[in-house]
Amino acid sequence: MTQPPRHETEREVIVTDRSGSGAGMILGVILAIAAVVLVVWLIFGMNGDGETADVVPDDVNVTVDVEGATGDEG
């Protein structure tokens, strides 16, 4: 048996030059790595030596000298 001839329609093929897409991909990867490094830096602290700033010092000495105060007011 023979197959009937197929009717093929003409199709237009458009080929575009995509030489610039590699640079965009490289830039995207670099920006993604920079974002991850920034997040890690913000989470684990900005100092690389492990020292942190003292918000409340260990030795708090407060001397209040008020003249004329008896402490039994009220």
C-alpha positions in Angstrom: 0.0 0.0 0.0 1.1 3.5 -0.7 0.6 6.4 1.6 -1.3 9.4 0.2 0.9 12.4 -0.3 1.0 14.7 2.7 0.2 18.3 2.2 2.8 20.4 4.0 2.2 24.0 4.5 5.0 26.5 4.2 6.2 27.7 7.6 8.3 30.7 8.2 11.3 30.1 10.5 12.7 33.1 12.3 16.2 32.8 13.7 17.4 35.4 16.2 20.9 36.0 17.4 21.0 35.3 21.1 24.6 36.1 21.8 23.8 38.7 24.5 21.8 36.2 26.7 25.0 34.7 28.2 26.1 38.1 29.7 22.7 38.5 31.3 22.9 35.0 32.8 26.3 35.7 34.2 25.2 39.0 35.7 22.2 37.3 37.2 24.3 34.6 38.9 26.7 37.3 40.2 23.8 39.3 41.7 22.3 36.2 43.2 25.6 35.3 44.9 26.0 38.9 46.1 22.5 38.8 47.6 23.3 35.5 49.5 26.5 36.9 50.8 24.7 40.1 52.0 22.1 38.1 53.8 24.7 35.9 55.5 26.7 39.0 56.5 23.6 40.7 58.0 22.5 37.5 59.9 25.9 36.6 61.4 27.2 40.1 62.1 29.3 42.6 60.4 32.5 41.9 62.4 34.6 39.1 61.1 36.6 38.8 64.4 33.6 37.6 66.4 33.6 40.6 68.8 30.3 42.4 69.4 29.7 45.8 70.8 28.5 46.0 74.4 25.1 47.5 74.6 25.1 47.4 78.4 28.5 47.6 80.0 29.4 45.0 82.6 30.4 47.6 85.3 27.6 50.1 85.7 28.3 52.5 88.6 25.7 55.1 89.2 26.1 57.6 92.0 23.2 59.8 92.7 23.9 62.6 95.1 20.8 64.7 95.9 21.1 67.3 98.6 18.2 67.5 101.0 16.6 64.2 100.1 15.5 62.2 103.1 13.9 59.3 101.4 10.7 59.5 103.7 8.7 61.8 101.4 5.2 61.0 100.7 
